[in-house]
Amino acid sequence: QVQLVESGGGLVQAGESLRLACLVSPRTFSIIGLTMAWYRQAPGKQRELVAGLYGGGTTKYADSVKDRFTIYKDRAKNTLYLQMNSLKPEDTAVYYCKATLGRNSWGQGTQVTVAS
């Protein structure tokens, strides 16, 4: 079973950047063969797709993060990243990593808080 561990969250000021990481294990699950995505859930709201990375390198972003966030994989580190620039208070949420290989696997989440 695929195991995912997120890291990189924290408290930042509006306009600053963060990079989230999602380590995929065990290494027998190559990140290249997985469809992966970042989701987020703010208090009182439903979990929503932030960015997805699909077969052939196709990416999809929520309208609210386009041109600010970038999703990418590092094959050598078997890690998925989410580079988040120009952060806004409305980006505050718990961010989750998801991998799909037949079924979905989720990480435990990492908190991102953006102060105004």
N, C-alpha and C positions, 0 to 999 in steps of 0.2 A: 504494500500500500504506500502511495506517495505521501510523504510528510513534508509540511511546509512550515518554515519559521520566519516570521517577519521581524524586521528591525529597522531602526533609523528614524522612528517618530520622535516627537519632542515638542517643546514650546518655542515658537518663533514670533517675531514681529511681522506685521503686514508688509509685504514687499520682499521678504527674505525667501530663501530657498531651503529645501530639504530633499534628501534622496532616500527613498525607502528601498529596502532589499528584502527579497524572499528567497531563502535558501531551500533548494529542493533536495531531498534525500529519500532513500539511499541513492548513491551514484548510479545504480543500475537503471534508474529512471533518468534518462537524458532529457535535459530541459528542451532540447531541440525537437523532441518528439511530442511535446506537450502543448496543448492549447492553454494559454494562461491569461489571467486578467487580474486587475486590481478593482476592488469594490470599496465603498465606504458607507458608513452608517453614522449619521448624526443623531443626537438625542431626540427621541420622539418622531424620527423619520424612518422610512423604509431603506433597506440596503439598496444602493444604486451602483451601476457600473460606472467606473471612472475611465478605465482604459483597458483594451483587450489586444492581445497579440495572437494572430491566428496563422493557419498554414500559409506558406509562401511569404511570410513576413507582413501580411496585411495587418494594419492597425485600425482601431476604432476608438474614438474618444467621445466622452460626454461633451456637449456643446459648452458647458460651463468651464471646461478645463482646456479646450483646444487652444493651441499656440502658447500654452503655459506649462503643460505637463508632457513628458515623453516617456513612453514605455519601451524597454529594450531588455534583451537577454545577454548574459555573459556565459558563453558555452564553457569556457575553461573553469569558471567558478560555479557552474550549474546554478546560477542565480538570476532571478528576475528583478529588474529595477524599475522604479518610478521616480524620475527626476521631476521635481515640482518647483517651478520658479514663480516669482511674483505672487506669492501666496496671499490669500484674502481671508478675512475672518470666517467667511462662509465655507471655507475649505476645512474648517474644524470638524473632525469626525474620527472614528476608529476606522483604520484602513486595513482591509483584508486582501490576502492573496488567494487566488483560486487556480487550481490546475484541473484540467479535464483529460482523462485517459479512460474512456469507457464510462467512468463515473466521475463526479466532482469531489475534489478534496480541498479543504479550506485550512488556512492557518489560523492562529489564535488572535491575530489582530495587533495593530500598533497604533497608539493614540497620537494624533496630530492636533495641536492646538495653535491657532493663529490669533495673536492679540492685535487689537486695533491701535 
